[in-house]
């Protein structure tokens, strides 16, 4: 199956590299989350999919986790999970018998969509005070605030 998966990844023209025996790292470019690395692990009977999304929240943990659970109800092939450190990942398993170019494309598209579309809302839920501090620091030093544009509503009043 590894040869077939390598052919599929090449056919899909995605940025991929081996990441160990029977494992591949696919770099998916995003808009909100600049890139997401999706790990594909070929197991005996399944393709395991893993992608880091965001570190554990600094605040509003209950609302943050509730948001993840609500999102899980609408997702395909992967779901949000939290590791032992509280960091958020997308994880899933798909039967090897289901692996085609179309299915790998759909899985990678799902990972990219879920990681990218959830990134700003999760940042705001779990890191609003850090974002406000960053606004204050950059404004006080005259630094660029361009990458804070999505959080203009958190900008401190002058």
Legacy VTK file of the C-alpha trace (Angstrom):
# vtk DataFile Version 3.0
C-alpha trace
ASCII
DATASET POLYDATA
POINTS 158 float
0.000 0.000 0.000
2.907 2.412 0.562
3.808 2.399 -3.138
0.193 3.082 -4.057
-0.056 5.926 -1.533
3.162 7.476 -2.839
1.756 7.351 -6.389
-1.497 8.941 -5.185
0.303 11.760 -3.330
2.452 12.435 -6.391
-0.620 12.365 -8.669
-2.392 14.854 -6.377
0.628 17.165 -6.643
0.761 17.787 -2.896
3.917 18.659 -0.977
4.844 15.379 0.710
7.881 13.571 2.109
8.538 10.267 3.851
8.195 10.596 7.631
9.372 7.156 8.684
8.610 3.596 7.694
5.163 3.532 6.081
4.533 7.167 7.092
4.255 10.367 5.078
4.124 14.065 5.967
1.925 16.175 3.708
2.170 19.962 4.033
-1.152 21.673 3.353
-1.093 25.451 2.748
-3.815 27.420 4.517
-5.203 30.907 4.828
-5.777 31.363 8.566
-3.382 28.662 9.746
-0.526 29.218 7.334
0.225 25.522 6.960
-0.893 22.224 8.432
1.263 19.124 8.387
-0.850 16.019 7.929
0.791 12.728 8.829
-0.407 9.624 7.004
0.570 6.291 8.562
-0.054 3.058 6.650
-1.032 0.409 9.207
-1.984 -3.244 8.700
-5.621 -2.521 7.850
-6.029 1.246 7.970
-4.574 4.579 7.013
-4.126 6.626 10.200
-4.394 10.394 9.735
-2.957 12.926 12.225
-2.572 16.694 12.050
-1.619 19.148 14.789
-4.061 22.071 14.924
-3.339 24.283 17.938
-1.737 24.152 21.367
-3.774 23.840 24.535
-5.846 26.907 25.378
-4.705 29.435 27.980
-8.268 30.360 28.940
-11.934 29.432 28.399
-11.043 25.739 28.319
-14.617 24.484 28.715
-15.959 26.672 25.890
-12.935 25.780 23.758
-13.530 22.032 24.176
-17.289 22.408 23.707
-16.611 24.143 20.386
-14.411 21.229 19.288
-17.125 18.724 20.175
-19.767 20.659 18.220
-17.463 20.749 15.200
-16.857 16.968 15.414
-20.520 16.274 14.684
-20.156 17.683 11.137
-16.792 16.249 10.143
-15.626 13.634 7.640
-12.876 11.016 8.215
-11.189 12.841 11.120
-12.233 14.362 14.427
-10.721 16.803 16.870
-8.964 15.227 19.822
-6.818 16.443 22.692
-3.497 14.825 23.589
-2.004 14.364 27.054
-0.694 17.937 27.038
-4.062 19.400 26.057
-2.915 20.223 22.505
-5.500 19.805 19.750
-5.100 17.387 16.861
-7.221 16.076 14.017
-7.131 12.270 13.977
-8.827 9.496 12.088
-8.521 6.044 10.562
-9.744 4.967 7.147
-9.788 1.349 5.934
-7.008 0.655 3.448
-9.589 -0.888 1.143
-11.185 2.568 0.771
-7.970 4.329 -0.259
-8.173 5.805 -3.748
-6.843 9.067 -5.152
-10.292 10.613 -4.742
-10.527 9.468 -1.115
-7.033 10.714 -0.193
-7.864 14.044 -1.855
-11.106 14.257 0.146
-9.341 13.370 3.410
-6.563 15.926 2.863
-9.155 18.528 1.869
-11.101 17.787 5.034
-8.005 18.120 7.224
-7.086 21.406 5.571
-10.620 22.787 5.838
-11.099 21.818 9.496
-7.663 23.030 10.635
-7.822 26.276 8.658
-11.456 27.285 9.264
-11.333 26.514 12.984
-7.991 28.205 13.653
-9.073 31.844 14.188
-12.183 30.958 16.226
-10.118 28.609 18.409
-7.412 31.251 18.842
-10.015 33.742 19.969
-11.680 31.311 22.374
-8.500 30.020 23.963
-6.086 32.939 23.670
-8.072 36.221 23.658
-6.046 37.784 26.472
-2.762 36.853 24.776
-4.035 38.439 21.565
-4.942 41.628 23.460
-1.438 41.705 25.022
0.089 41.235 21.573
-1.990 44.151 20.259
-0.808 46.390 23.134
2.836 45.393 22.713
2.874 45.947 18.946
1.021 49.239 19.140
3.346 50.532 21.899
6.399 49.741 19.761
4.966 50.806 16.418
5.240 47.219 15.121
3.139 45.842 12.284
-0.273 44.526 13.307
-1.051 43.072 9.888
-1.232 39.470 11.083
-3.640 40.533 13.857
-6.213 41.828 11.344
-8.569 38.897 12.007
-8.683 40.056 15.636
-9.275 43.786 15.090
-12.258 43.530 17.453
-9.814 42.575 20.253
-7.660 45.665 19.664
-7.462 47.760 22.820
-9.157 51.132 22.750
-6.720 54.006 22.218
LINES 1 159
158 0 1 2 3 4 5 6 7 8 9 10 11 12 13 14 15 16 17 18 19 20 21 22 23 24 25 26 27 28 29 30 31 32 33 34 35 36 37 38 39 40 41 42 43 44 45 46 47 48 49 50 51 52 53 54 55 56 57 58 59 60 61 62 63 64 65 66 67 68 69 70 71 72 73 74 75 76 77 78 79 80 81 82 83 84 85 86 87 88 89 90 91 92 93 94 95 96 97 98 99 100 101 102 103 104 105 106 107 108 109 110 111 112 113 114 115 116 117 118 119 120 121 122 123 124 125 126 127 128 129 130 131 132 133 134 135 136 137 138 139 140 141 142 143 144 145 146 147 148 149 150 151 152 153 154 155 156 157
